[in-house]
Amino acid sequence: MAFISSGYNPQKPMEGRITDIGPQKYDTMFPPVIAKNFGKWLYHEILEPGLLMHVAESGDKAYTVRCAGSRTMSITAIREVCDIADKYTGGFVRWTTRNNIEFITDNLETAKALKDDLNSRKFKAGAYKFPVGGTGAGISNPVHTQGWLHCHTPATDSTGPVKVVMDALFDEFKDMKLPAPVRVSLACCINMCGAVHCSDIGLVGIHRKPPMIDHKWADKLCEIPLAVAACPMAAVRPTKVDFEGQKVNSIAIKEDRCMYCGNCYTMCPALPIADKEGDGIAIMVGGKVSNRMTFPKFSKVVVAYIPNETPRWPTLTATVRKIVDTYSQHARKYERLGDWAERIGWQDFFKLTGLEFSHHLIDDFRDPAYYTWRQSTQFKF
């Protein structure tokens, strides 16, 4: 098939570009000190919690002030962030993948004044609007999913548990007194659009009951073949049932194969899976993406189920607090949570933290190829 040109010239990609379609090229939004020294940085230091310094080959220095933001922000909050950027950093501001807000300047005094300004901004009840921290050997701002606010398959909320857990861990966010960085993540169901599979502490919403079936609406609302195809466990099949004296096309669930993921509900609104009594949170620990010292790791389940205790999730919060305190007390300097647990042995991890071990926590994942693939930059011959 012949290629029909739309007038796009790959040699001049910005020529004739309509800039309100898609994002602008990233380097058009660099602060001047970043644009000047792009790709020419020598090293960086964390001067104090929430304040980083990057030093370039040219001798230029970029100072970054990091504060916590929320994943879901109001227009008012975003406008306030933009006003702060206009005042201190020439209008330049960026968000990280963990919902941190970063302001970059080339002047240390400006950075310190900005940090003081951010810490002084509070809500009427006294809570920080933009707490500075989340760097180095502390707890960074959590990455999380949509939760009850904006998702159809959540087993728990996202902003609620994240808020109360970080209230309990706020001191560790503001300083850098832990042995190593600790990443906290939350996914509100096992489809995990959060990074819980490779975080130091991952909170995962879990369903414990199969979907309910609304036979009245299944054939009217759903393309049944799509619901069948959506199940990763082949637990969904088409069937005919007697409903109000008529034979209707519907769906059957093989419950012993169901993994409670909610994929079928995504395809078929007549298969709701949310359940007040069955839904809750599991806790995973020990994951990391970093290659430093040891290979990257997947998180492991250490608490199989905690009920949704709205609005403050006291059991969840106390359990996470206990894990962090025990890790802080016993781990060596620079040792990530998973590295510490593997060094002392998982049996001692459970003893020290006081968590109950059950057969639900046995890791029975086996894949021979996983142990032979090159998984890391730490090549060994």
Solvent accessible surface area in square Angstrom, and as a share of the most:
residue,aa,sasa,rsa
1,M,235,1.05
2,A,84,0.65
3,F,182,0.76
4,I,142,0.72
5,S,75,0.48
6,S,107,0.69
7,G,66,0.63
8,Y,136,0.52
9,N,50,0.25
10,P,93,0.58
11,Q,151,0.67
12,K,117,0.50
13,P,68,0.43
14,M,88,0.39
15,E,111,0.50
16,G,77,0.74
17,R,89,0.32
18,I,111,0.56
19,T,79,0.46
20,D,120,0.62
21,I,121,0.62
22,G,51,0.49
23,P,117,0.74
24,Q,95,0.42
25,K,95,0.40
26,Y,128,0.49
27,D,59,0.31
28,T,80,0.47
29,M,110,0.49
30,F,43,0.18
31,P,15,0.10
32,P,95,0.59
33,V,14,0.08
34,I,30,0.15
35,A,56,0.43
36,K,135,0.57
37,N,3,0.02
38,F,115,0.48
39,G,68,0.65
40,K,111,0.47
41,W,71,0.25
42,L,110,0.55
43,Y,110,0.42
44,H,103,0.46
45,E,78,0.35
46,I,59,0.30
47,L,70,0.35
48,E,58,0.26
49,P,38,0.24
50,G,0,0.00
51,L,0,0.00
52,L,17,0.08
53,M,18,0.08
54,H,58,0.26
55,V,11,0.07
56,A,1,0.01
57,E,110,0.49
58,S,74,0.47
59,G,47,0.45
60,D,39,0.20
61,K,84,0.36
62,A,1,0.01
63,Y,16,0.06
64,T,9,0.05
65,V,0,0.00
66,R,44,0.16
67,C,0,0.00
68,A,14,0.11
69,G,15,0.15
70,S,60,0.38
71,R,92,0.33
72,T,76,0.44
73,M,44,0.19
74,S,66,0.42
75,I,110,0.56
76,T,103,0.60
77,A,27,0.21
78,I,63,0.32
79,R,164,0.60
80,E,34,0.15
81,V,0,0.00
82,C,56,0.34
83,D,90,0.47
84,I,0,0.00
85,A,1,0.01
86,D,97,0.50
87,K,137,0.58
88,Y,40,0.15
89,T,12,0.07
90,G,64,0.62
91,G,36,0.35
92,F,57,0.24
93,V,42,0.24
94,R,119,0.44
95,W,97,0.34
96,T,26,0.15
97,T,125,0.73
98,R,37,0.13
99,N,20,0.10
100,N,3,0.02
101,I,0,0.00
102,E,6,0.03
103,F,1,0.00
104,I,22,0.11
105,T,13,0.07
106,D,97,0.50
107,N,69,0.35
108,L,53,0.27
109,E,121,0.54
110,T,37,0.22
111,A,0,0.00
112,K,85,0.36
113,A,47,0.36
114,L,0,0.00
115,K,29,0.12
116,D,96,0.50
117,D,22,0.11
118,L,0,0.00
119,N,37,0.19
120,S,78,0.50
121,R,62,0.23
122,K,99,0.42
123,F,113,0.47
124,K,216,0.92
125,A,105,0.81
126,G,41,0.39
127,A,48,0.38
128,Y,76,0.29
129,K,62,0.26
130,F,9,0.04
131,P,16,0.10
132,V,3,0.02
133,G,0,0.00
134,G,3,0.03
135,T,5,0.03
136,G,24,0.23
137,A,25,0.19
138,G,1,0.01
139,I,0,0.00
140,S,3,0.02
141,N,13,0.07
142,P,4,0.02
143,V,29,0.17
144,H,9,0.04
145,T,2,0.01
146,Q,62,0.28
147,G,0,0.00
148,W,122,0.43
149,L,116,0.58
150,H,137,0.61
151,C,42,0.25
152,H,93,0.42
153,T,6,0.03
154,P,12,0.08
155,A,0,0.00
156,T,0,0.00
157,D,19,0.10
158,S,0,0.00
159,T,51,0.30
160,G,18,0.17
161,P,0,0.00
162,V,21,0.12
163,K,103,0.44
164,V,4,0.02
165,V,2,0.01
166,M,24,0.11
167,D,61,0.32
168,A,32,0.25
169,L,1,0.00
170,F,58,0.24
171,D,100,0.52
172,E,26,0.12
173,F,5,0.02
174,K,52,0.22
175,D,35,0.18
176,M,61,0.27
177,K,166,0.71
178,L,13,0.06
179,P,16,0.10
180,A,4,0.03
181,P,40,0.25
182,V,0,0.00
183,R,76,0.28
184,V,3,0.02
185,S,0,0.00
186,L,0,0.00
187,A,0,0.00
188,C,2,0.01
189,C,9,0.06
190,I,55,0.28
191,N,72,0.37
192,M,62,0.27
193,C,96,0.58
194,G,8,0.07
195,A,32,0.24
196,V,0,0.00
197,H,70,0.31
198,C,23,0.14
199,S,2,0.01
200,D,0,0.00
201,I,0,0.00
202,G,0,0.00
203,L,1,0.01
204,V,6,0.03
205,G,0,0.00
206,I,31,0.16
207,H,9,0.04
208,R,113,0.41
209,K,86,0.36
210,P,32,0.20
211,P,10,0.06
212,M,104,0.47
213,I,51,0.26
214,D,57,0.29
215,H,56,0.25
216,K,93,0.39
217,W,104,0.36
218,A,0,0.00
219,D,70,0.36
220,K,142,0.60
221,L,97,0.49
222,C,12,0.07
223,E,117,0.52
224,I,17,0.09
225,P,101,0.64
226,L,87,0.43
227,A,0,0.00
228,V,45,0.26
229,A,83,0.64
230,A,27,0.21
231,C,24,0.14
232,P,79,0.50
233,M,76,0.34
234,A,73,0.57
235,A,2,0.02
236,V,8,0.05
237,R,136,0.50
238,P,80,0.50
239,T,34,0.20
240,K,129,0.55
241,V,33,0.19
242,D,107,0.55
243,F,57,0.24
244,E,143,0.64
245,G,81,0.78
246,Q,125,0.56
247,K,142,0.60
248,V,36,0.21
249,N,60,0.31
250,S,0,0.00
251,I,1,0.00
252,A,20,0.15
253,I,26,0.13
254,K,110,0.47
255,E,109,0.49
256,D,121,0.63
257,R,102,0.37
258,C,22,0.13
259,M,82,0.37
260,Y,65,0.25
261,C,13,0.08
262,G,2,0.02
263,N,45,0.23
264,C,10,0.06
265,Y,51,0.19
266,T,66,0.38
267,M,78,0.35
268,C,0,0.00
269,P,75,0.47
270,A,3,0.02
271,L,0,0.00
272,P,47,0.29
273,I,5,0.02
274,A,62,0.48
275,D,36,0.19
276,K,195,0.83
277,E,131,0.59
278,G,1,0.01
279,D,9,0.04
280,G,0,0.00
281,I,0,0.00
282,A,7,0.05
283,I,0,0.00
284,M,29,0.13
285,V,0,0.00
286,G,2,0.02
287,G,0,0.00
288,K,3,0.01
289,V,104,0.59
290,S,40,0.26
291,N,49,0.25
292,R,135,0.49
293,M,113,0.50
294,T,49,0.28
295,F,75,0.31
296,P,42,0.26
297,K,30,0.13
298,F,117,0.49
299,S,9,0.06
300,K,68,0.29
301,V,53,0.30
302,V,2,0.01
303,V,24,0.14
304,A,34,0.26
305,Y,58,0.22
306,I,6,0.03
307,P,59,0.37
308,N,38,0.19
309,E,56,0.25
310,T,75,0.44
311,P,106,0.67
312,R,122,0.45
313,W,6,0.02
314,P,79,0.50
315,T,61,0.35
316,L,0,0.00
317,T,24,0.14
318,A,62,0.48
319,T,19,0.11
320,V,1,0.01
321,R,61,0.22
322,K,94,0.40
323,I,0,0.00
324,V,1,0.00
325,D,64,0.33
326,T,5,0.03
327,Y,0,0.00
328,S,46,0.30
329,Q,143,0.64
330,H,74,0.33
331,A,16,0.13
332,R,150,0.55
333,K,145,0.61
334,Y,114,0.43
335,E,14,0.06
336,R,33,0.12
337,L,0,0.00
338,G,1,0.01
339,D,13,0.07
340,W,0,0.00
341,A,0,0.00
342,E,88,0.39
343,R,98,0.36
344,I,39,0.20
345,G,16,0.16
346,W,58,0.20
347,Q,116,0.51
348,D,50,0.26
349,F,0,0.00
350,F,20,0.08
351,K,151,0.64
352,L,68,0.34
353,T,3,0.02
354,G,63,0.60
355,L,28,0.14
356,E,151,0.68
357,F,115,0.48
358,S,36,0.23
359,H,132,0.59
360,H,123,0.55
361,L,19,0.09
362,I,106,0.54
363,D,73,0.38
364,D,116,0.60
365,F,119,0.50
366,R,171,0.62
367,D,45,0.23
368,P,109,0.69
369,A,33,0.25
370,Y,57,0.22
371,Y,136,0.52
372,T,108,0.63
373,W,156,0.55
374,R,143,0.52
375,Q,66,0.29
376,S,13,0.08
377,T,105,0.61
378,Q,53,0.23
379,F,114,0.47
380,K,161,0.68
381,F,213,0.89
